[in-house]
């Protein structure tokens, strides 16, 4: 990824990242994932939720991300997992129905698969 594309997704993410806190697990990788999904034209805003830790272990491990099923309004949830930590990310979309949300979910998961 070149410097221009990094600056582009960072700028997009700043405009779309909302909520009480902006902490994302996975540090740079986590922000990169959010930056990539923020590029989708139908993603309106991204809202990080609380971080949960399962048990005691050394931090680290692989960072995984998966966009989950939409609600009745087409908004999505994404689950980020990094070692023993996990975080739910709310993704507010511009679509209005569950069916359109399913389409956006598939597109976002395809974008995440390519990284």
C-alpha positions in Angstrom: 0.0 0.0 0.0 1.5 3.3 -1.0 1.6 6.5 1.0 -1.3 8.1 -0.9 -3.7 5.3 -0.3 -2.7 5.2 3.4 -3.5 8.9 3.7 -6.8 8.4 1.9 -8.1 5.7 4.2 -6.8 7.5 7.3 -8.7 10.7 6.2 -11.8 8.7 5.4 -11.7 6.9 8.8 -11.3 10.2 10.7 -14.5 11.4 9.1 -16.5 8.2 9.8 -15.2 7.2 13.3 -17.7 8.1 16.0 -18.7 7.1 19.5 -17.6 7.6 23.1 -14.1 6.2 22.5 -12.0 5.6 19.4 -9.7 2.9 20.9 -9.5 -0.1 18.5 -7.8 -3.4 19.3 -4.9 -4.5 17.1 -3.3 -1.0 17.1 -2.3 -0.2 13.5 -3.8 -3.3 12.0 -7.1 -2.6 13.6 -7.1 1.0 12.4 -6.1 -0.3 8.9 -9.1 -2.7 8.8 -11.5 0.1 9.9 -9.9 2.4 7.2 -10.5 -0.2 4.6 -14.2 -0.7 5.4 -14.6 3.1 5.7 -13.8 3.3 1.9 -17.1 1.5 1.1 -19.5 4.1 -0.3 -22.5 2.8 1.8 -20.6 3.0 5.2 -21.9 6.1 6.9 -20.1 5.8 10.3 -18.1 3.4 12.4 -18.6 3.1 16.1 -16.2 1.1 18.3 -17.7 -0.6 21.3 -16.1 -1.9 24.5 -13.2 -4.2 24.5 -13.6 -7.5 26.3 -10.8 -9.8 27.5 -11.3 -13.5 27.8 -8.9 -15.0 30.5 -5.3 -14.2 31.2 -2.7 -14.8 28.5 0.1 -12.9 26.8 -1.2 -10.3 24.4 -0.8 -10.7 20.7 -1.7 -13.3 18.2 -3.5 -12.8 14.9 -6.0 -10.0 14.4 -9.2 -11.3 12.7 -12.2 -9.4 11.5 -15.6 -10.5 10.4 -18.7 -8.5 9.5 -21.8 -10.1 11.0 -25.4 -10.2 10.0 -27.3 -6.9 9.5 -30.2 -5.7 11.6 -33.6 -4.8 10.2 -32.4 -1.4 9.1 -29.3 -2.7 7.2 -26.7 -1.7 9.9 -23.9 -4.1 10.6 -21.7 -5.4 13.4 -18.1 -6.4 12.9 -16.2 -8.5 15.4 -12.5 -7.8 15.8 -10.4 -10.5 17.7 -6.8 -10.1 18.7 -5.4 -12.8 21.0 -7.7 -13.0 24.1 -9.3 -9.6 23.3 -12.4 -8.9 21.2 -14.3 -5.8 20.3 -17.6 -5.3 18.5 -17.7 -2.5 16.0 -21.0 -1.0 14.9 -21.2 -0.1 11.2 -23.9 2.4 10.3 -24.8 2.2 6.6 -26.9 4.2 4.2 -29.0 1.2 3.2 -32.5 0.8 4.6 -33.3 -3.0 4.6 -31.9 -6.2 5.9 -31.5 -7.5 2.3 -29.4 -4.5 1.3 -27.4 -4.9 4.5 -26.7 -8.5 3.5 -25.2 -7.3 0.3 -23.1 -4.7 2.0 -22.0 -7.4 4.5 -20.8 -9.6 1.7 -19.0 -6.8 0.0 -17.2 -5.7 3.2 -16.2 -9.3 4.1 -14.8 -9.6 0.5 -12.8 -6.4 1.1 -11.4 -7.9 4.3 -10.5 -11.2 2.7 -8.3 -9.3 0.2 -6.0 -7.8 2.9 
